Amino acid sequence: MSLSLKSNTLILFAFTLTMVSSAQKATPVFKDGEAQIVEAFQDNSKWLRHDLWVETEFDTDGDGEADRMHVSVTRPEQTETEGLKLPVIYVTSPYFAGVAGDAPGTMWNVEHELGDIGEERFHPEVKRRGQRPIISNSHIRKWVPRGYIVVHSSSPGTGFSDGAPTIGGKNESLAPKTVIDWLCGRAKGYTERNGDKEVKAYWSTGKVGMTGTSYNGTLPLAAATTGVKGLEAIIPIAPNTSYYHYYRSNGLVRSPGGYLGEDIDVLYDFVHSGDEDKRAYNNKTVRDTEMINGMDRQTGDLNEFWSSRDYLNQMDKMEAALLMSHGFNDWNVMPEHSYRIYKAAKEKGLPTQIYYHQNGHGGPPPTAMMNRWFTKYLHGIDNGVEKEVNKAHIVREYDDRQNPTAYKDYPNPEAKDVTLFPYLAGSLGPIQPKSIASDTFTDDVAFSGTDLAKAKISNNRLMYVTSILNADLHISGVAKVSITLASNKPAANLSVWLVSLPWQEGDAVKITDNIITRGWADPKNHKSLTDEEDLVPGQFYTVNFELQPDDQIIKAGQQIGFMIFSSDKEYTLHPKAGTELTVQLHKTTLTLPIVGGKKAFNKATNQTANNKKGLGKAKN
């Protein structure tokens, strides 16, 4: 063999080996605009898992050192053996290291008069759980086989992360921002909490997406409001977007559903699983100073403390594409939390979509929706998701959550406001009464909202109902109320439920099937959320507020009931019974967003025939 031929043979052999090696390299695979499960990424025994600490630019635990956030990484072995770089799906939380147990007295006592605070509550301690390097296994099995790296971190003051939990404070936005900066090569990571050996994210493409549920869904939004480069898309699921909206309602001290007496300092204690040596300092500076001075349980008024914990006020820098997810019957983190941010992001011109289902707290969008979102914005595959005409995906009543109905937007663009008026006889219709009329009821928190809605007659609430629907009626959007009332005392709770009647009961029926939407307000804040004034007994005030967003089809055969009452046993403070409230009906309205507008309402309620029968006449 000649030297020239031998040389050519060696070159061909080397080229062939290179081609075979290249052909065997694992890479993400896409089909129909979605990242597919890749067999080479599926073997979890070969996944690389390690932890580290990312150094922030703040010190919230008072030790004179920049706080470091504990981070864990799970990635396919090919990111090490083959030099493969992949985008990151990032989840951060204050819950990963455990939370405080249920102990008597941890919640605020609600059995007292309005304007009082109640007894000092018990402060529980969290016993940290979990071992290194695993912070959490959430989302790993879903996304790593599809060609993503999954990263978790513990929030400030929780687990092995430095700092203090602030429950919506600035450090809870900056902490995930710094982790993203590290993933993009702009911040320093270390192999030890107090060490100086650096570790770099050489396996990251610098494209990051975030998701999570509840508090874990709040933090992607918090990070996005910093405008951090590299955070391309977020999918918050049932996020708390405003702590004022979570713990207050239109000036009223109101608990989140299922957690009567909870307030922001209770949540602080619940998650504070960080370094035990730092807890006394954190408690003094955050809980016992900033929170106690700012949260104002006496009045429930809006102030700077609460405004600084509202992410709607911080969206100027946000650039990430947004896919929101929420349940219309989530009475913990209520559906307004997602809607207000979706609306603002849309107005900013950001790529936005929203997914709503009919169940309670939590519930992610279908995997295919999330997949397309991350495929577009993290892998850069042109699947057209940002060009889709339908921006809203609503799961219709009793449909599978994986099969939502697509609409052009939320609220439904065909929904028009229809103003309804209560009549003294207990009916509800679109004709404004000509006569002056008023109704009176007495507050008694011994009766729950459900008890009052089910009662045929009650002195403890007012109920006004439409005629029986002879066709389905589709409500989509935000209902509004305007109630003119007088109280015989200087303060009163005000609660409104919109219900579907007759009340449905039985094993196959969920209690929330009867509740269309709800709302609460403090009449003392009728002029302003920031400054309340005592009610002058006997003087009338007009209180305007919105109910929670909804999209629901009320079936033919049902009636829509507008229920006005005072103390809500499951949500508000519990003053002694006896406060009397008088409502001027001719100055009270309910405005419903109805698909098809007034024409659809009149058709469903046979309004023409009812008018001939004199519906809408009121007595003095």
Buried (B, 14 or more C-beta within 10 A) or exposed (E): EEEEEEEEEEEEEEEEEEEEEEEEEBBBBBEEBBBBEBEBBBEBEEBBBEBBBBBBEBBBBEBEEBBBBBBBBBBBBBBEEBEBBBBBBBBBBBBBBBBBEEEEEBBBBBEBEBBEEBEEBEBBEBEBEBEEEBBBEBBBEBBBBBBBBBBBBBBBBBBBBBBBBBBBBBBBBBBBBBBBBBBBEBBBBBEEBEEEEEBEBEBBBBBBBBBBBBBBBBBBBBBBBBBBBBBBBBBBBBBBBBBBBBBBBBBBBBBBBEBBBBBBBBBBBBBBBBBEEBBEBBBEBBBBEBBBEBBBBEBBBBBEBBBBBBBBEBBEEBEBBBBBBBBBBBBBBBBBBBBBBBBBBBEEEBBBBBBBBBBBBBBBBBEEBBBBBBBBBBBEBEBEBBEEEEBBBBBBEEEEBEEBEEBEBBBBEBBBBBEBBBBBEEBBBBBEBEEEBBBEBBBBBEBEBBEBBBBEEBEBBBBBBBBBBEBBBBBBBBBBBBBBBBBBBBBBBBBBBBBBBBBEEEEEEEEBBBBBBBBBBBBBBBEEBBEBEEBEEEEBBBBEBBBBBBBBBBEEEBBBBBBBBBBBBBBBBBBEBEBBBBBBBBBBBBBBBBBBBBEBBBBBBBBEEBBEEEBBBBEE
